[in-house]
Amino acid sequence: MKLDEGLTPLARVFAATKSFDAARAEAELRDLMGELSKLRERNPFGNTVKLLALELGKKLDRGTLELGAIEDLIQHISAEAYEHRAERISRYLGEHDAKKNQERLRAVFRQAAGVSGKSKSRRRVSRSSRRCWSASCSASSSPRTRPSARPSR
């Protein structure tokens, strides 16, 4: 994954592994996790994550996996997770362009204020014709029908 201009990667803790493919390793770990989760059918008390950690430990002991490769894998998975989250938030938030957002907000505010188009005139609303959107408001203006501000004892 390429960093944006001006960003520098964090310093490595372990030596890089030359021929390590993080995407392939992630796919292999997902497959292994699937296989290990099937073991739960036979042993409902088995912990899939602990079994995966045990398998990774065995690979480290045999020398088929290096700490630098694990570091690469963690960075790869973390970057993918952030990218996925950014995409999800982007879909949730909608428009990215600041000018378009300002125009959309202006249109919403104009509509809420009763202003049509881009004219500067505003509709005057009398106090008696305003609507009460609060659940505690009553149609009657009598003080006896309004909820009391003080709790009853």
C-alpha positions as CSV (number, residue, x, y, z in Angstrom):
1,M,0.0,0.0,0.0
2,K,1.4,3.4,-1.0
3,L,1.4,6.2,1.5
4,D,0.1,9.7,0.7
5,E,2.6,12.4,0.0
6,G,4.3,13.7,3.2
7,L,3.7,10.5,5.2
8,T,6.5,8.3,6.2
9,P,6.2,4.7,7.2
10,L,6.9,3.7,10.8
11,A,10.4,2.3,11.5
12,R,10.5,-1.5,11.3
13,V,11.0,-3.5,14.4
14,F,12.1,-6.8,12.6
15,A,14.1,-7.3,9.5
16,A,12.0,-7.4,6.3
17,T,11.4,-10.7,4.6
18,K,12.2,-10.5,0.9
19,S,9.9,-13.0,-0.7
20,F,6.9,-12.6,1.7
21,D,3.5,-11.9,0.1
22,A,1.2,-10.4,2.8
23,A,-2.0,-10.8,0.7
24,R,-1.3,-14.5,0.1
25,A,-0.4,-15.0,3.8
26,E,-3.7,-13.4,4.8
27,A,-5.6,-15.7,2.5
28,E,-3.8,-18.7,3.9
29,L,-4.6,-17.6,7.5
30,R,-8.2,-17.1,6.6
31,D,-8.4,-20.6,5.2
32,L,-6.6,-22.0,8.3
33,M,-9.0,-20.1,10.6
34,G,-11.9,-21.7,8.7
35,E,-10.4,-25.1,9.2
36,L,-9.8,-24.5,12.9
37,S,-13.3,-23.2,13.4
38,K,-14.7,-26.5,12.0
39,L,-13.0,-28.2,15.0
40,R,-15.4,-26.4,17.3
41,E,-18.1,-28.8,16.0
42,R,-16.2,-31.6,17.7
43,N,-15.0,-29.6,20.7
44,P,-17.2,-26.6,21.6
45,F,-14.8,-25.5,24.2
46,G,-11.9,-25.2,21.7
47,N,-10.7,-21.6,21.1
48,T,-10.1,-21.0,17.4
49,V,-7.9,-17.9,18.0
50,K,-5.6,-19.8,20.5
51,L,-5.3,-22.7,18.0
52,L,-4.3,-20.2,15.2
53,A,-1.7,-18.6,17.6
54,L,-0.4,-22.1,18.2
55,E,-0.1,-22.8,14.5
56,L,1.8,-19.5,14.0
57,G,4.1,-20.4,16.9
58,K,4.8,-23.8,15.2
59,K,5.7,-22.1,11.9
60,L,8.0,-19.7,13.7
61,D,9.7,-22.6,15.5
62,R,10.2,-24.5,12.2
63,G,11.5,-21.4,10.5
64,T,8.8,-21.3,7.8
65,L,7.6,-17.9,9.2
66,E,9.7,-15.0,10.3
67,L,8.9,-12.2,12.7
68,G,9.5,-9.7,9.9
69,A,6.8,-11.5,7.8
70,I,4.4,-11.3,10.8
71,E,5.1,-7.5,11.0
72,D,4.4,-7.2,7.3
73,L,1.2,-9.2,7.7
74,I,0.0,-7.0,10.6
75,Q,0.7,-3.8,8.7
76,H,-1.1,-5.2,5.6
77,I,-4.2,-6.3,7.6
78,S,-4.3,-3.0,9.5
79,A,-4.1,-0.9,6.3
80,E,-6.9,-3.0,4.7
81,A,-9.0,-2.5,7.8
82,Y,-8.5,1.3,7.8
83,E,-9.2,1.4,4.1
84,H,-12.4,-0.6,4.5
85,R,-13.5,1.6,7.4
86,A,-12.8,4.8,5.4
87,E,-14.9,3.5,2.5
88,R,-17.7,2.6,4.8
89,I,-17.6,6.0,6.5
90,S,-17.4,7.7,3.1
91,R,-20.6,5.9,2.0
92,Y,-22.3,6.9,5.2
93,L,-21.3,10.6,5.0
94,G,-22.0,11.0,1.3
95,E,-20.7,14.0,-0.6
96,H,-17.0,15.0,-0.2
97,D,-16.8,18.2,-2.1
98,A,-16.9,21.2,0.4
99,K,-18.6,23.5,-2.0
100,K,-21.3,21.0,-2.9
101,N,-21.8,20.3,0.9
102,Q,-22.2,24.1,1.5
103,E,-24.8,24.3,-1.2
104,R,-26.7,21.3,0.1
105,L,-26.7,22.8,3.6
106,R,-27.8,26.2,2.3
107,A,-30.7,24.5,0.5
108,V,-31.7,22.7,3.7
109,F,-31.5,25.8,5.8
110,R,-33.5,27.8,3.2
111,Q,-36.2,25.1,3.1
112,A,-36.3,25.1,7.0
113,A,-36.6,28.9,7.0
114,G,-39.3,28.9,4.4
115,V,-37.1,30.7,1.8
116,S,-37.6,29.7,-1.8
117,G,-34.7,29.7,-4.2
118,K,-31.8,32.1,-3.6
119,S,-33.9,35.1,-2.7
120,K,-33.2,36.9,0.5
121,S,-36.8,37.3,1.5
122,R,-37.9,35.3,4.5
123,R,-41.4,34.2,5.5
124,R,-42.6,35.7,8.7
125,V,-44.2,33.3,11.1
126,S,-46.4,34.5,13.9
127,R,-46.0,33.0,17.4
128,S,-49.5,31.5,17.2
129,S,-48.8,29.7,13.9
130,R,-45.5,28.1,15.0
131,R,-45.6,24.3,15.5
132,C,-44.3,22.7,18.6
133,W,-42.2,19.7,17.7
134,S,-41.6,18.7,21.3
135,A,-43.4,15.7,22.7
136,S,-44.2,17.6,25.9
137,C,-46.1,20.4,24.0
138,S,-49.9,20.4,24.2
139,A,-52.4,21.7,21.7
140,S,-53.9,23.7,24.5
141,S,-52.1,26.8,25.8
142,S,-53.7,26.4,29.2
143,P,-51.1,26.1,31.9
144,R,-53.1,23.3,33.5
145,T,-52.5,21.0,30.5
146,R,-48.8,21.6,30.2
147,P,-46.5,19.3,32.0
148,S,-45.0,20.7,35.2
149,A,-41.3,21.6,35.3
150,R,-41.2,20.4,38.9
151,P,-41.4,16.7,39.7
152,S,-44.5,15.8,41.7
153,R,-43.8,14.4,45.2
